[in-house]
Every structure is written in structure tokens, then in C-alpha cells.
Amino acid sequence: MERCGQCKQFTRTRENTKDLCGAWEQPTSAKRQACEFFIPKGFSFFDKEANKSNPQSQLAVIIL
């Protein structure tokens, strides 16, 4: 099960007494079950190595 602390949007700062969720802008804890906006910390849209292994996963770029 994913947890808030494993999410890219999870923020822990010294100034705050509570951790913050970037998606909700609300206090949370690292051990709380992740919500539907969970993004793994290692995830990248621009990971060239991952796109080489699966060309179908590449994002189309439209220049206007």
C-alpha cells in the first residue's frame, strides 16, 4: 500500500510542526494511506531511459 511519505507531493519542513500534502495543501503524516493524487518519488515524465525501452509510452509534443 502506498503512503503519503512515498509521494512526490509530500513535503516535510522544519518550520512546520506537521507534514504537508502538495496536492491538497493540507497537513498530513508520512504513514497515512496515499490518496488518488499519489505520484511515486522516482517517477519522471522525462526519463529518457524508460522511454527507450517502451517507445509506445513516449509523450507527444505539439508545438503551437
CYANA upper distance limits for C-alpha pairs under 8 A (distance plus 0.5 A):
  1 MET  CA     33 GLN  CA      7.73
  1 MET  CA     34 ALA  CA      8.50
  2 GLU  CA      6 GLN  CA      7.27
  2 GLU  CA     33 GLN  CA      6.69
  2 GLU  CA     34 ALA  CA      5.96
  2 GLU  CA     38 PHE  CA      8.41
  3 ARG  CA      7 CYS  CA      7.53
  3 ARG  CA     30 ALA  CA      6.97
  3 ARG  CA     31 LYS  CA      6.12
  3 ARG  CA     32 ARG  CA      6.05
  3 ARG  CA     33 GLN  CA      5.12
  3 ARG  CA     34 ALA  CA      5.11
  4 CYS  CA     10 PHE  CA      6.69
  4 CYS  CA     21 CYS  CA      8.23
  4 CYS  CA     28 THR  CA      8.06
  4 CYS  CA     29 SER  CA      7.22
  4 CYS  CA     30 ALA  CA      5.50
  4 CYS  CA     31 LYS  CA      6.79
  4 CYS  CA     32 ARG  CA      6.12
  4 CYS  CA     33 GLN  CA      6.60
  4 CYS  CA     34 ALA  CA      5.27
  4 CYS  CA     35 CYS  CA      8.19
  4 CYS  CA     38 PHE  CA      8.04
  5 GLY  CA     10 PHE  CA      6.44
  5 GLY  CA     29 SER  CA      7.65
  5 GLY  CA     30 ALA  CA      4.37
  5 GLY  CA     31 LYS  CA      6.84
  5 GLY  CA     32 ARG  CA      8.26
  6 GLN  CA     10 PHE  CA      7.90
  6 GLN  CA     30 ALA  CA      8.02
  6 GLN  CA     40 PRO  CA      6.77
  6 GLN  CA     41 LYS  CA      6.77
  7 CYS  CA     34 ALA  CA      8.15
  7 CYS  CA     38 PHE  CA      6.19
  7 CYS  CA     39 ILE  CA      5.72
  7 CYS  CA     40 PRO  CA      5.48
  7 CYS  CA     41 LYS  CA      5.88
  8 LYS  CA     38 PHE  CA      8.05
  8 LYS  CA     39 ILE  CA      5.95
  8 LYS  CA     40 PRO  CA      6.16
  8 LYS  CA     41 LYS  CA      4.79
  8 LYS  CA     42 GLY  CA      8.27
  9 GLN  CA     21 CYS  CA      6.39
  9 GLN  CA     22 GLY  CA      5.23
  9 GLN  CA     23 ALA  CA      6.79
  9 GLN  CA     38 PHE  CA      8.09
  9 GLN  CA     39 ILE  CA      7.54
 10 PHE  CA     19 ASP  CA      7.86
 10 PHE  CA     20 LEU  CA      6.53
 10 PHE  CA     21 CYS  CA      5.43
 10 PHE  CA     22 GLY  CA      6.55
 10 PHE  CA     30 ALA  CA      8.34
 11 THR  CA     19 ASP  CA      6.38
 11 THR  CA     20 LEU  CA      5.62
 11 THR  CA     21 CYS  CA      6.80
 11 THR  CA     22 GLY  CA      7.45
 12 ARG  CA     16 ASN  CA      8.22
 12 ARG  CA     18 LYS  CA      8.05
 12 ARG  CA     19 ASP  CA      5.36
 12 ARG  CA     20 LEU  CA      6.97
 13 THR  CA     19 ASP  CA      7.51
 18 LYS  CA     27 PRO  CA      6.37
 18 LYS  CA     28 THR  CA      7.29
 18 LYS  CA     29 SER  CA      7.70
 19 ASP  CA     27 PRO  CA      6.08
 19 ASP  CA     28 THR  CA      5.89
 19 ASP  CA     29 SER  CA      6.23
 19 ASP  CA     30 ALA  CA      7.86
 20 LEU  CA     25 GLU  CA      6.85
 20 LEU  CA     26 GLN  CA      6.13
 20 LEU  CA     27 PRO  CA      5.06
 20 LEU  CA     28 THR  CA      6.00
 20 LEU  CA     29 SER  CA      8.15
 21 CYS  CA     25 GLU  CA      5.81
 21 CYS  CA     26 GLN  CA      6.06
 21 CYS  CA     27 PRO  CA      6.76
 21 CYS  CA     28 THR  CA      6.66
 22 GLY  CA     26 GLN  CA      8.04
 23 ALA  CA     37 PHE  CA      7.31
 28 THR  CA     32 ARG  CA      7.58
 34 ALA  CA     38 PHE  CA      6.45
 39 ILE  CA     43 PHE  CA      7.38
 47 ASP  CA     51 ASN  CA      7.02
 48 LYS  CA     52 LYS  CA      6.74
 49 GLU  CA     53 SER  CA      7.26
 50 ALA  CA     54 ASN  CA      7.23
 51 ASN  CA     55 PRO  CA      6.06
 51 ASN  CA     56 GLN  CA      8.40
 51 ASN  CA     57 SER  CA      6.65
 51 ASN  CA     58 GLN  CA      6.22
 54 ASN  CA     58 GLN  CA      8.13
